[in-house]
Amino acid sequence: MGMYKNQLSLYVFVSVLFVVGAVFGMLMVNALTLEQQQDLARDVEQYMRLMDAGIGIGEAASFWDRFMFHVKWLALLWLLGMTVVGIPGVLALNFLKGALVGFSVGTLINQYAWKGVLLSLVSVAPQNVLLIPGMVIASAAALSFSMYVIKNRLLRQKGELAPQVRLFTSTVLLMLVVFAAAALLEAYVSPAMIAWVSPLLSPQPATI
């Protein structure tokens, strides 16, 4: 029972850290200078025009690009967890992921006001419905493994390490499947949804 409580506390802790990062990312949008906000607005507007015109790098290429990005992210989480001393790095990655999501949503809302919420739902939300839980689970597994090594191998010199390595690695590999599904959404679903809603948007700047 204590093990499950410990796992639950790790999930909650990592989730809260992600939310804090997301709030930080949204606040960072307002911290930008007017010139930086205008540059972002032009980039977003250009991207929306490309999506509306159906111009992109192609679904297959986009899928592999996003999938390999997620592979690197998970590989870094696995490596940080295996080294034990990488616990701060695992926490930093979750905060950074939250900040990136928050910044993306904040930028869209800053550019399109309430319509930015709609755009966020079709461009940011679909893949992150899978990415965020996958990130939380993989991070909690990394922290759990590191804590096991510190408690049972470094301090007490007891307990088998191999089963824990297999459990941690299998969890990361399972999340890789989840991240592949997220990459499919990014490559095939999100662009189609963005192209569908883009004619409804008018790029009138607004503040959060």
Backbone as CSV, one residue per row, in Angstrom:
resi,resn,N_x,N_y,N_z,CA_x,CA_y,CA_z,C_x,C_y,C_z
1,MET,0.840,-1.204,0.000,0.000,0.000,0.000,0.871,1.249,0.000
2,GLY,1.971,1.207,0.776,2.870,2.342,0.840,3.510,2.638,-0.497
3,MET,3.781,1.565,-1.286,4.393,1.749,-2.598,3.453,2.521,-3.521
4,TYR,2.144,2.172,-3.465,1.175,2.841,-4.324,1.001,4.300,-3.920
5,LYS,1.024,4.549,-2.597,0.940,5.923,-2.132,2.145,6.721,-2.596
6,ASN,3.313,6.083,-2.571,4.524,6.748,-3.015,4.444,7.075,-4.506
7,GLN,3.948,6.121,-5.302,3.791,6.356,-6.732,2.802,7.490,-6.988
8,LEU,1.682,7.473,-6.247,0.673,8.514,-6.419,1.239,9.881,-6.068
9,SER,2.023,9.940,-5.006,2.619,11.221,-4.615,3.589,11.719,-5.667
10,LEU,4.293,10.814,-6.331,5.205,11.205,-7.400,4.428,11.760,-8.595
11,TYR,3.319,11.090,-8.951,2.478,11.571,-10.053,1.954,12.971,-9.753
12,VAL,1.484,13.159,-8.534,0.941,14.463,-8.146,2.028,15.527,-8.170
13,PHE,3.196,15.194,-7.642,4.291,16.159,-7.590,4.730,16.578,-8.988
14,VAL,4.914,15.604,-9.871,5.340,15.906,-11.236,4.257,16.700,-11.969
15,SER,2.994,16.352,-11.746,1.891,17.061,-12.397,1.831,18.512,-11.941
16,VAL,2.005,18.736,-10.645,1.999,20.103,-10.119,3.163,20.898,-10.696
17,LEU,4.317,20.261,-10.813,5.481,20.928,-11.388,5.216,21.326,-12.834
18,PHE,4.549,20.453,-13.567,4.198,20.754,-14.953,3.251,21.948,-15.020
19,VAL,2.236,21.964,-14.151,1.267,23.060,-14.137,1.950,24.383,-13.802
20,VAL,2.863,24.349,-12.839,3.613,25.562,-12.488,4.402,26.052,-13.701
21,GLY,5.019,25.122,-14.426,5.750,25.490,-15.640,4.831,26.092,-16.683
22,ALA,3.618,25.530,-16.822,2.663,26.050,-17.803,2.242,27.471,-17.462
23,VAL,1.982,27.724,-16.182,1.621,29.078,-15.748,2.778,30.044,-16.013
24,PHE,3.987,29.593,-15.712,5.171,30.416,-15.975,5.290,30.738,-17.455
25,GLY,5.052,29.734,-18.305,5.138,29.946,-19.747,4.125,30.953,-20.246
26,MET,2.897,30.900,-19.704,1.868,31.855,-20.105,2.226,33.264,-19.660
27,LEU,2.781,33.382,-18.470,3.180,34.700,-17.977,4.342,35.271,-18.771
28,MET,5.181,34.395,-19.304,6.334,34.854,-20.078,5.914,35.597,-21.338
29,VAL,4.740,35.260,-21.882,4.259,35.941,-23.091,4.082,37.427,-22.818
30,ASN,3.482,37.752,-21.668,3.277,39.147,-21.321,4.566,39.847,-20.927
31,ALA,5.595,39.056,-20.584,6.878,39.650,-20.207,7.698,40.055,-21.429
32,LEU,7.287,39.610,-22.626,8.009,39.968,-23.842,7.816,41.445,-24.166
33,THR,8.769,42.006,-24.834,8.637,43.387,-25.290,7.606,43.457,-26.413
34,LEU,7.141,44.663,-26.705,6.153,44.845,-27.771,6.704,44.356,-29.106
35,GLU,7.970,44.627,-29.370,8.582,44.182,-30.622,8.627,42.660,-30.707
36,GLN,8.962,42.007,-29.606,9.013,40.546,-29.591,7.614,39.958,-29.781
37,GLN,6.599,40.583,-29.168,5.234,40.109,-29.346,4.781,40.278,-30.794
38,GLN,5.184,41.378,-31.423,4.831,41.600,-32.821,5.508,40.582,-33.732
39,ASP,6.763,40.247,-33.429,7.471,39.222,-34.212,6.769,37.874,-34.081
40,LEU,6.369,37.529,-32.863,5.645,36.281,-32.650,4.317,36.287,-33.396
41,ALA,3.639,37.438,-33.352,2.351,37.551,-34.028,2.499,37.325,-35.529
42,ARG,3.560,37.876,-36.123,3.790,37.681,-37.556,4.079,36.220,-37.870
43,ASP,4.879,35.571,-37.004,5.195,34.157,-37.223,3.937,33.295,-37.152
44,VAL,3.096,33.567,-36.156,1.858,32.796,-36.006,0.937,33.025,-37.198
45,GLU,0.824,34.288,-37.620,-0.039,34.607,-38.751,0.452,33.928,-40.024
46,GLN,1.772,33.914,-40.224,2.332,33.257,-41.409,2.062,31.758,-41.367
47,TYR,2.223,31.160,-40.195,1.971,29.726,-40.051,0.511,29.413,-40.336
48,MET,-0.396,30.265,-39.854,-1.816,30.035,-40.084,-2.152,30.133,-41.568
49,ARG,-1.522,31.064,-42.279,-1.769,31.192,-43.721,-1.297,29.941,-44.458
50,LEU,-0.155,29.401,-44.043,0.363,28.182,-44.672,-0.578,27.007,-44.428
51,MET,-1.077,26.893,-43.201,-2.006,25.812,-42.880,-3.303,25.961,-43.667
52,ASP,-3.766,27.209,-43.792,-5.006,27.457,-44.519,-4.858,27.118,-45.994
53,ALA,-3.628,27.312,-46.505,-3.364,27.001,-47.914,-3.000,25.539,-48.124
54,GLY,-2.879,24.789,-47.033,-2.530,23.379,-47.139,-1.074,23.137,-47.469
55,ILE,-0.223,24.117,-47.127,1.202,23.988,-47.429,1.937,23.514,-46.177
56,GLY,2.724,22.467,-46.299,3.486,21.956,-45.170,4.606,21.072,-45.650
57,ILE,5.280,20.408,-44.708,6.407,19.556,-45.095,5.943,18.149,-45.429
58,GLY,4.634,17.878,-45.306,4.123,16.545,-45.573,3.891,15.790,-44.281
59,GLU,2.811,15.009,-44.255,2.436,14.321,-43.021,3.494,13.326,-42.550
60,ALA,4.022,12.528,-43.495,4.999,11.506,-43.107,6.258,12.137,-42.541
61,ALA,6.757,13.168,-43.221,7.973,13.845,-42.748,7.716,14.509,-41.404
62,SER,6.538,15.096,-41.252,6.190,15.742,-39.988,6.110,14.721,-38.858
63,PHE,5.538,13.548,-39.172,5.436,12.507,-38.148,6.813,12.090,-37.660
64,TRP,7.727,11.789,-38.574,9.056,11.340,-38.167,9.832,12.430,-37.444
65,ASP,9.626,13.672,-37.855,10.283,14.789,-37.179,9.832,14.883,-35.723
66,ARG,8.513,14.834,-35.503,7.993,14.934,-34.148,8.292,13.678,-33.337
67,PHE,8.215,12.509,-33.981,8.486,11.260,-33.268,9.928,11.207,-32.783
68,MET,10.876,11.593,-33.626,12.281,11.574,-33.226,12.544,12.588,-32.123
69,PHE,11.834,13.709,-32.168,11.953,14.685,-31.080,11.515,14.062,-29.760
70,HIS,10.402,13.342,-29.766,9.902,12.697,-28.557,10.819,11.565,-28.103
71,VAL,11.416,10.854,-29.073,12.373,9.796,-28.717,13.545,10.390,-27.937
72,LYS,14.059,11.516,-28.404,15.185,12.168,-27.717,14.776,12.618,-26.323
73,TRP,13.550,13.126,-26.208,13.072,13.590,-24.908,12.979,12.424,-23.919
74,LEU,12.402,11.301,-24.372,12.277,10.137,-23.500,13.628,9.516,-23.187
75,ALA,14.516,9.488,-24.180,15.858,8.943,-23.952,16.597,9.754,-22.890
76,LEU,16.406,11.070,-22.921,17.048,11.924,-21.916,16.466,11.663,-20.534
77,LEU,15.146,11.469,-20.464,14.521,11.129,-19.187,15.051,9.813,-18.645
78,TRP,15.166,8.821,-19.525,15.677,7.504,-19.117,17.118,7.625,-18.611
79,LEU,17.925,8.357,-19.345,19.324,8.514,-18.960,19.460,9.243,-17.625
80,LEU,18.674,10.291,-17.432,18.723,11.036,-16.176,18.281,10.157,-15.013
81,GLY,17.250,9.334,-15.241,16.785,8.439,-14.193,17.810,7.373,-13.857
82,MET,18.471,6.834,-14.866,19.458,5.780,-14.651,20.692,6.292,-13.914
83,THR,21.042,7.543,-14.115,22.244,8.083,-13.473,22.011,8.476,-12.024
84,VAL,20.738,8.474,-11.599,20.344,8.810,-10.229,20.578,10.289,-9.916
85,VAL,21.789,10.786,-10.188,22.087,12.190,-9.904,21.333,13.117,-10.854
86,GLY,20.618,12.531,-11.830,19.878,13.338,-12.785,18.478,13.711,-12.322
87,ILE,18.153,13.465,-11.051,16.825,13.806,-10.538,16.464,15.273,-10.789
88,PRO,17.368,16.229,-10.498,17.032,17.629,-10.807,16.758,17.849,-12.287
89,GLY,17.449,17.098,-13.154,17.222,17.221,-14.590,15.844,16.741,-14.991
90,VAL,15.360,15.656,-14.354,14.012,15.152,-14.624,12.981,16.210,-14.249
91,LEU,13.163,16.821,-13.092,12.247,17.862,-12.644,12.297,19.069,-13.575
92,ALA,13.498,19.431,-14.018,13.656,20.579,-14.916,12.975,20.329,-16.254
93,LEU,13.066,19.100,-16.770,12.418,18.774,-18.045,10.900,18.915,-17.955
94,ASN,10.330,18.508,-16.824,8.881,18.634,-16.665,8.460,20.093,-16.568
95,PHE,9.237,20.874,-15.855,8.945,22.304,-15.778,9.061,22.944,-17.158
96,LEU,10.105,22.561,-17.904,10.316,23.108,-19.242,9.185,22.717,-20.177
97,LYS,8.743,21.457,-20.114,7.639,21.015,-20.963,6.378,21.818,-20.660
98,GLY,6.102,22.010,-19.379,4.952,22.815,-19.000,5.078,24.248,-19.493
99,ALA,6.280,24.813,-19.385,6.507,26.185,-19.835,6.295,26.310,-21.342
100,LEU,6.736,25.315,-22.102,6.572,25.348,-23.553,5.094,25.301,-23.946
101,VAL,4.336,24.425,-23.274,2.903,24.332,-23.553,2.205,25.631,-23.159
102,GLY,2.532,26.144,-21.982,1.930,27.383,-21.522,2.264,28.559,-22.419
103,PHE,3.502,28.617,-22.889,3.914,29.699,-23.776,3.172,29.614,-25.107
104,SER,3.004,28.395,-25.620,2.289,28.219,-26.884,0.842,28.685,-26.766
105,VAL,0.167,28.254,-25.693,-1.225,28.656,-25.485,-1.320,30.157,-25.251
106,GLY,-0.409,30.694,-24.436,-0.418,32.118,-24.152,-0.196,32.960,-25.390
107,THR,0.682,32.508,-26.279,0.940,33.234,-27.525,-0.296,33.278,-28.401
108,LEU,-0.995,32.153,-28.518,-2.205,32.092,-29.346,-3.309,32.978,-28.788
109,ILE,-3.467,32.971,-27.462,-4.491,33.811,-26.841,-4.124,35.281,-26.979
110,ASN,-2.833,35.580,-26.842,-2.371,36.956,-26.980,-2.615,37.479,-28.394
111,GLN,-2.524,36.601,-29.384,-2.692,37.002,-30.769,-4.153,37.033,-31.201
112,TYR,-4.937,36.035,-30.772,-6.301,35.881,-31.280,-7.388,36.054,-30.222
113,ALA,-7.019,36.514,-29.027,-7.986,36.708,-27.944,-8.738,35.406,-27.664
114,TRP,-10.067,35.475,-27.528,-10.817,34.266,-27.161,-10.761,33.204,-28.254
115,LYS,-10.548,33.630,-29.509,-10.432,32.656,-30.584,-9.146,31.844,-30.448
116,GLY,-8.180,32.392,-29.708,-6.945,31.651,-29.446,-7.186,30.403,-28.630
117,VAL,-8.244,30.430,-27.807,-8.612,29.227,-27.040,-9.026,28.120,-27.995
118,LEU,-9.844,28.498,-29.001,-10.258,27.521,-30.009,-9.058,26.978,-30.775
119,LEU,-8.147,27.870,-31.145,-6.964,27.438,-31.876,-6.076,26.546,-31.021
120,SER,-6.003,26.845,-29.729,-5.215,26.004,-28.817,-5.795,24.600,-28.732
121,LEU,-7.132,24.519,-28.753,-7.800,23.220,-28.652,-7.504,22.323,-29.853
122,VAL,-7.281,22.943,-31.023,-7.043,22.131,-32.217,-5.556,21.989,-32.551
123,SER,-4.704,22.872,-32.029,-3.291,22.825,-32.398,-2.385,22.324,-31.281
124,VAL,-2.734,22.642,-30.041,-1.881,22.276,-28.903,-2.456,21.091,-28.127
125,ALA,-3.763,21.085,-27.952,-4.391,20.088,-27.078,-4.334,18.649,-27.583
126,PRO,-4.612,18.360,-28.882,-4.735,16.949,-29.292,-3.545,16.081,-28.914
127,GLN,-2.339,16.484,-29.303,-1.166,15.670,-29.002,-0.803,15.690,-27.519
128,ASN,-1.064,16.823,-26.859,-0.686,16.934,-25.451,-1.618,16.156,-24.533
129,VAL,-2.780,15.765,-25.035,-3.639,14.868,-24.260,-2.909,13.556,-23.988
130,LEU,-2.021,13.171,-24.921,-1.206,11.967,-24.744,0.176,12.290,-24.198
131,LEU,0.763,13.387,-24.678,2.140,13.717,-24.292,2.283,14.019,-22.806
132,ILE,1.348,14.789,-22.267,1.474,15.201,-20.870,1.359,14.014,-19.906
133,PRO,0.324,13.149,-20.020,0.302,11.968,-19.145,1.511,11.065,-19.352
134,GLY,1.948,10.912,-20.619,3.122,10.091,-20.891,4.365,10.648,-20.237
135,MET,4.511,11.961,-20.294,5.642,12.629,-19.666,5.606,12.452,-18.150
136,VAL,4.422,12.597,-17.574,4.275,12.451,-16.126,4.611,11.026,-15.684
137,ILE,4.109,10.037,-16.415,4.353,8.637,-16.062,5.834,8.293,-16.189
138,ALA,6.463,8.700,-17.300,7.885,8.414,-17.499,8.736,9.120,-16.451
139,SER,8.387,10.346,-16.110,9.150,11.100,-15.118,8.995,10.485,-13.728
140,ALA,7.766,10.082,-13.393,7.542,9.440,-12.097,8.315,8.130,-12.002
141,ALA,8.375,7.386,-13.117,9.148,6.138,-13.135,10.637,6.420,-12.945
142,ALA,11.132,7.495,-13.566,12.540,7.864,-13.416,12.849,8.250,-11.976
143,LEU,11.974,9.032,-11.369,12.178,9.435,-9.976,12.080,8.238,-9.039
144,SER,11.122,7.349,-9.309,10.949,6.169,-8.472,12.185,5.273,-8.525
145,PHE,12.723,5.087,-9.738,13.924,4.259,-9.877,15.106,4.897,-9.153
146,SER,15.285,6.178,-9.330,16.404,6.866,-8.678,16.291,6.790,-7.160
147,MET,15.077,6.964,-6.645,14.872,6.892,-5.198,15.116,5.475,-4.674
148,TYR,14.735,4.477,-5.486,14.990,3.084,-5.087,16.495,2.831,-4.985
149,VAL,17.243,3.300,-5.979,18.692,3.094,-5.970,19.324,3.774,-4.764
150,ILE,18.918,5.006,-4.489,19.485,5.740,-3.358,19.154,5.057,-2.038
151,LYS,17.903,4.632,-1.888,17.454,4.060,-0.614,17.947,2.638,-0.392
152,ASN,17.885,1.798,-1.429,18.155,0.372,-1.236,19.552,-0.075,-1.667
153,ARG,20.193,0.656,-2.544,21.516,0.241,-3.022,22.641,1.076,-2.424
154,LEU,22.438,2.370,-2.346,23.500,3.232,-1.834,23.503,3.293,-0.306
155,LEU,22.321,3.304,0.311,22.247,3.452,1.764,22.192,2.122,2.502
156,ARG,21.404,1.166,2.003,21.211,-0.090,2.717,21.960,-1.261,2.103
157,GLN,22.398,-1.127,0.870,23.116,-2.206,0.184,22.306,-3.491,0.136
158,LYS,21.022,-3.359,-0.209,20.194,-4.554,-0.343,19.155,-4.303,-1.430
159,GLY,18.543,-5.404,-1.865,17.545,-5.290,-2.928,18.166,-5.517,-4.287
160,GLU,17.399,-6.143,-5.189,17.891,-6.433,-6.531,17.638,-5.241,-7.451
161,LEU,18.650,-4.923,-8.236,18.559,-3.762,-9.111,17.965,-4.105,-10.477
162,ALA,18.271,-5.316,-10.971,17.856,-5.697,-12.322,16.340,-5.598,-12.537
163,PRO,15.491,-6.088,-11.608,14.041,-5.961,-11.830,13.590,-4.503,-11.925
164,GLN,14.226,-3.643,-11.151,13.873,-2.233,-11.189,14.284,-1.583,-12.511
165,VAL,15.435,-2.007,-13.025,15.888,-1.498,-14.322,14.916,-1.921,-15.417
166,ARG,14.487,-3.185,-15.370,13.536,-3.683,-16.370,12.206,-2.953,-16.276
167,LEU,11.724,-2.726,-15.066,10.447,-2.039,-14.869,10.519,-0.602,-15.395
168,PHE,11.592,0.096,-15.051,11.764,1.473,-15.489,11.874,1.556,-17.011
169,THR,12.693,0.680,-17.580,12.910,0.693,-19.031,11.641,0.320,-19.781
170,SER,10.910,-0.671,-19.288,9.668,-1.075,-19.959,8.626,0.033,-19.895
171,THR,8.603,0.776,-18.795,7.678,1.908,-18.680,8.002,2.975,-19.710
172,VAL,9.292,3.275,-19.868,9.715,4.284,-20.850,9.380,3.821,-22.268
173,LEU,9.601,2.537,-22.553,9.284,2.014,-23.887,7.784,2.061,-24.158
174,LEU,6.992,1.792,-23.138,5.542,1.887,-23.295,5.126,3.326,-23.592
175,MET,5.760,4.269,-22.909,5.459,5.681,-23.162,5.924,6.098,-24.556
176,LEU,6.918,5.399,-25.080,7.354,5.682,-26.448,6.233,5.384,-27.437
177,VAL,5.480,4.324,-27.178,4.322,3.998,-28.017,3.275,5.106,-27.915
178,VAL,3.062,5.592,-26.694,2.112,6.690,-26.479,2.575,7.939,-27.224
179,PHE,3.874,8.220,-27.169,4.413,9.401,-27.846,4.336,9.250,-29.362
180,ALA,4.436,8.025,-29.857,4.283,7.797,-31.297,2.855,8.130,-31.727
181,ALA,1.888,7.747,-30.892,0.498,8.090,-31.182,0.299,9.600,-31.169
182,ALA,0.977,10.281,-30.235,0.897,11.744,-30.177,1.490,12.371,-31.430
183,ALA,2.600,11.798,-31.920,3.218,12.305,-33.147,2.292,12.134,-34.340
184,LEU,1.524,11.045,-34.362,0.537,10.839,-35.422,-0.525,11.935,-35.386
185,LEU,-0.965,12.288,-34.190,-1.944,13.364,-34.061,-1.369,14.688,-34.538
186,GLU,-0.099,14.951,-34.167,0.546,16.196,-34.586,0.682,16.281,-36.098
187,ALA,0.961,15.139,-36.730,1.244,15.141,-38.164,-0.014,15.093,-39.018
188,TYR,-1.029,14.376,-38.565,-2.187,14.134,-39.420,-3.469,14.833,-38.963
189,VAL,-3.674,14.924,-37.644,-4.942,15.458,-37.139,-4.880,16.967,-36.913
190,SER,-3.869,17.418,-36.176,-3.786,18.844,-35.844,-3.747,19.760,-37.070
191,PRO,-2.902,19.472,-38.099,-2.891,20.359,-39.275,-4.252,20.457,-39.957
192,ALA,-4.970,19.333,-40.042,-6.288,19.352,-40.670,-7.262,20.191,-39.857
193,MET,-7.195,20.084,-38.542,-8.078,20.866,-37.682,-7.723,22.342,-37.720
194,ILE,-6.410,22.645,-37.788,-5.975,24.041,-37.883,-6.471,24.660,-39.186
195,ALA,-6.327,23.911,-40.280,-6.795,24.403,-41.578,-8.303,24.622,-41.565
196,TRP,-9.005,23.836,-40.772,-10.464,23.953,-40.698,-10.886,25.218,-39.957
197,VAL,-10.175,25.556,-38.860,-10.585,26.708,-38.045,-9.904,28.003,-38.461
198,SER,-8.823,27.935,-39.216,-8.066,29.153,-39.551,-8.892,30.218,-40.270
199,PRO,-9.834,29.865,-41.160,-10.637,30.925,-41.786,-11.513,31.692,-40.792
200,LEU,-11.755,31.084,-39.609,-12.600,31.731,-38.612,-11.848,32.754,-37.782
201,LEU,-10.506,32.767,-37.920,-9.680,33.606,-37.068,-9.362,34.923,-37.730
202,SER,-9.273,35.938,-36.944,-8.820,37.239,-37.434,-7.663,37.679,-36.550
203,PRO,-6.485,37.920,-37.120,-5.294,38.216,-36.332,-5.310,39.613,-35.717
204,GLN,-6.226,39.846,-34.767,-6.258,41.116,-34.081,-5.620,40.961,-32.718
205,PRO,-4.498,41.632,-32.470,-3.780,41.454,-31.202,-4.657,41.777,-30.003
206,ALA,-4.428,40.996,-28.971,-5.133,41.252,-27.713,-4.229,40.828,-26.584
207,THR,-4.546,41.238,-25.395,-3.733,40.840,-24.251,-4.484,39.798,-23.460
208,ILE,-3.721,38.994,-22.738,-4.331,37.923,-21.944,-5.111,38.526,-20.781
